[in-house]
Amino acid sequence: MYQDTDKFVDLNFEQSVRQTAYLLWEKDGRPFGSEKQYWFRALEEQLAARETVSDQPNGAIPPKAANDSAAND
């Protein structure tokens, strides 16, 4: 699946965006033809979460973000 992927791509991040997009899509009843909408919503969420983590000392997840991610599981 990833053999042609550039070595500088963060595959874990891409997978988390993919999983988030799928969960958002499922939560909304699996509407047809909205793939890009869910991908970009998931991308925004994951970028915001990544930024929040990078702002914390030692990469710690702040309590609110930790609770949000636990609710999505």
C-alpha positions in Angstrom: 0.0 0.0 0.0 2.8 2.5 0.9 5.7 1.2 -1.2 5.7 4.2 -3.5 5.2 6.8 -0.8 7.9 9.5 -0.3 10.1 8.7 2.7 9.3 12.2 4.2 5.6 11.5 4.4 4.3 10.9 8.0 2.4 7.7 7.4 1.0 7.6 11.0 -0.5 11.1 10.5 -2.0 10.1 7.2 -3.5 7.0 8.8 -5.0 9.1 11.7 -6.6 11.5 9.2 -8.0 8.5 7.2 -9.4 6.9 10.4 -10.9 10.2 11.6 -12.5 10.9 8.2 -14.0 7.5 8.3 -15.4 7.9 11.8 -16.9 11.3 11.0 -18.5 9.9 7.8 -19.9 6.9 9.7 -21.2 9.2 12.5 -23.1 11.3 9.9 -24.8 8.3 8.4 -22.4 7.5 5.6 -23.6 10.1 3.1 -22.8 9.4 -0.5 -20.4 11.8 -2.4 -18.9 13.7 0.5 -15.5 12.1 0.6 -13.5 15.3 0.3 -15.6 17.1 2.9 -14.8 14.4 5.5 -11.1 14.2 4.5 -10.6 17.9 5.0 -12.6 18.0 8.2 -10.4 15.2 9.5 -7.3 16.9 8.3 -8.2 20.1 10.1 -8.9 18.2 13.3 -5.7 16.2 13.2 -3.6 19.3 12.4 -5.1 21.1 15.3 -4.4 18.2 17.6 -0.8 18.0 16.3 -0.3 21.7 16.9 -1.7 21.4 20.5 0.6 18.5 21.3 3.6 20.4 19.8 2.8 23.4 22.0 3.0 21.3 25.2 6.3 20.6 27.0 7.6 17.1 26.2 4.8 16.6 23.7 2.3 16.0 26.5 -1.4 16.1 25.5 -3.3 18.7 27.4 -6.3 17.3 29.5 -9.0 18.7 27.1 -7.4 17.2 24.0 -6.9 13.8 25.8 -10.6 13.7 26.7 -11.6 14.6 23.2 -9.6 11.8 21.7 -10.8 9.3 24.2 -14.4 10.3 23.3 -13.7 9.5 19.6 -12.5 5.9 20.4 
